[in-house]
């Protein structure tokens, strides 16, 4: 990434699992990087497949402007002045309830037809989607099993996306990019249809469910472990960090902040 481009970045959208986190953990170094972004005035918006319950915590406790969750089902934003949580959903409550009933039936079918699968351990905290665990808390399934999970979602008329740990499915015409564009307008005063606003942003991710974001943002970055999904990506990031996961996130943040300050990235 040219340093002149990096110097103009004011907004960072970031996947969480295996992008900000490493081996399922949020490291001290990754959190320090988030704090450094906040101190520098760079808005951070995590964009994740994780559930509403987690996103409520993240919006309140992390140094973020907002968080997009459940692959675009909503964004949450915590106003620290008024101490109020703003929640913006892609679908109304009735539609989410109807979708949940269909997803519950689909979950039973998937668990029956694809041996070795399980509901994601965070499923009970979800508002709008179904997360099937294929390697987080179960022995890693092969590519054929993951493809079968996706096929079962799609046969039922649901959308499905593969992350580094789950296959997420939902009913509704939205995804990470759809809600990110809404959050950018309502939380950051950005119009991502405009080249100048889009070019002031970076998205960083690691897996196939990030492909719409990789394809949309001209300054899309993959942490190094994205290379494991090279054959499965519908769109690839323009840049890739040398380090994987949270260390790659730290590398990116150090590069962006050094470019803004006109210096070289500090060693950590």
N, C-alpha and C positions, 0 to 999 in steps of 0.2 A: 504494500500500500504506500503510495507516495506520501511523504511527510506533510506536504502542503494540504493533502486531502485529510489526513489524520488530524491536522491542526484545526480544521473546521468542524470537527464532529462535536455536537452538543448533546446528542441523545443516543443511548445504547439500549437496544432491545436484546434480551439474552434468554435463551433456554436455560433450564436449571439442571436437570439430571444429566450427569456426565459432561456438562458444560461449565456450570459454576461449581458443581459438586465433583468429588473424586471418590470412586468406589463407594458411593452411597452416603458420603459424609460432606458436610460443609466445613471446610478447613478454615483455620484461623487466617491463613494467607488470603483465601478467596474473600473472606468477610472484610479484611483490611482493605482489599482492592475496592470493594463496594463503598466503603467509607471514604476512600480517597476520591472516588468519582463524585460522591456527594459534596465533599469539601471543595472540589474544583468546579462545582456548578454544572456537572454533566448529569442529566436526568437518566436514571436507570429504571427500566421497566422489564421485569422478568416475564417471559412468555412461555407457559408451561402446560403440560398435560396433567399436572397435579391437581388435587381436589379443592373444592371450595373451603373446606375446613383448614387446609394448609394455607390457602391464599389469604384467608382472614388474618392468620398469624403473620404471614410474610408482609402484608400491607401495613400492619401495625408495628412490627418489630424490626424489620430490615430497613436499611437506608435507601428506600425506593420511592419513586413517585407514584407508581401504581403497579398492579400485577394482573396479567391476563392469564386465566386459568381454564382447566379442562378443555384444552385445545381450541379455545375461542368461545366457550359458552358464556363467558362474562369477563368483565374486569372489576376489580375492587380497588378503591382508592381511599386512604385514610387521611382525613383532614385533622392535622395535629392541633390546629388552633381551636376549632370548634369541638374536637374530640368526637367526630362522627365518621362512620364508615359509609362511603358511597358505593352502591352496588348497581352495576349495569349489566343486564342479561341480554343475550341475543334473542331468546324466546320468552314468551310470557309464562306465568306460573302454570296455567292450564296445559299448555303445550309441553312443558317440562314434566308434568305429572303423567300425561298420556304417554310420553316417550319412555318414562321410567317403567311403566307397566310392560311395555313391549321389550325393553332391555332386560327386565328380570326374566322374562320367558326365554329370551335369546341366550342369556347367561347359562341357564340350565342346559340348553342344547349344546352350547360350545363345550362346557365342562364334561358333558357326556360323550361327545363325538371326538374330542381332541385329548387323548390321554396325556397326563402330566401337567395340564393347565390348572390354574386356580384363579379365583377372584383376587385382584390386587388387594394387598392388606389395607390400603387406604380407601377401598370402595365405599365403606359406610359413611365417608365424609363428602361424598360427591353429590352434586345437584343435578347434573344433566347427562353424564355419560357413563359408560361401562368400561372398566379397565380390566383386561385379562392379563395376568402375569405370565410371561414366558421365560423370564430369567432373573427376576429380582429376588424372590423368596422361594423359587422352585428351581430344580436342576434345569439348565439351559436347554430349550427345545431346538430342534433343527429347523432349517429354513422351510422345509415342507410343512411342518406343523404350524409355523407362523403364517404361511400363505393360506393354510386351511382356515385358520381363525379369521383372517381378513375376508376370505371367500364367504364364510358363514354370515359375517356382518353384512356384506354386500348383497347376498341373496335375500336377506330380510329387508333390504331397502335402506340400510344404515350406511353412514360414512364410516370409514375405518382408516386409522393411521398407525404406523408402527413407530414406536420410540425405542430407545436403547434398552428398555426394561418391560414395557407393556405394549399390548395392542389396545388402542382406545377406539370405541365406536359410539356413535350417537345419531339421533334423528334430528335433522335440521340442516339448513343450507348455510353453514358457517364453518370457519376454520380459524387457525391462529392468525392468519393475515387479516381476515375480515374484522375481527375484534381489535386487533392491533391498530388498524386504521381508525376505528372509532375512538379508541383510547388516545391515539395521537391527537385527534381533533379536540376532544373534550378535556384532556388532562394536560396536553403540551402545547395547545394552540398551533398545531401543525396540520397542513393539508398535504398528505402524502401523494396526492395526485400531481403535485407540483415538483418538478425536478429539483429545485433549489432546496425544498424542505426534505425530500427523500435523500439527497446527497449530504445532508447534515446529520444523517443517522448511520449507525452500524447495527446490523443484527449478527449475533454469534450463536451458533448451534452445533449439533453433533450428529443428527440422525435423520432418517427419511421423513419423519413428520415435520421437519423444519424446511423441507424442500420448497414449499410455497414462499417462505420468507427468503430463502436463498435466491430464488428466481426474481423476487420483486425488488430487493434492495441492491443498488449498485455496489455498495460497500459491505456485502455479506462476507462473514468470516466463519470458517469452520475450525474448531479446535482439532488437534491432530488426529484424534480417534475417529473423526468423521470418515477418514480414509477406509475404515473397515466396512463402510456402507456404500462405497463408491459405485458399485454395480446396481444398487437399489435406489439411488437418488434420481428423482425426476428433474431436479435442477441442482447444480452444484454451487458451493460458495466460491467467490472470486479469489479469496485469500484463505490460507490455512496457517495456523500457528505451528511453531516447532514442537511445542509441548502439548500433551493431552489434557483433557478435562479441566479441573480447576486451575492447574498450573498454566494451561493455555489461556484461560480467562485472565489470570494475573499478567501473563505476557502481553496480551492485547491491551489491558488497562494501562500498564506501564508505558507501552508504546504510544497510546493515544494521549496520555497526560504529558509525556515528555515532548511530544510534538506541539501540544498547546503551549508549553512553557519554553519551547525553542531549544531544548537540550537533548541529551541522550537518555534513554531509559536507565533508571537506577538498577543496579544489581540487588537482588534480594535473597 
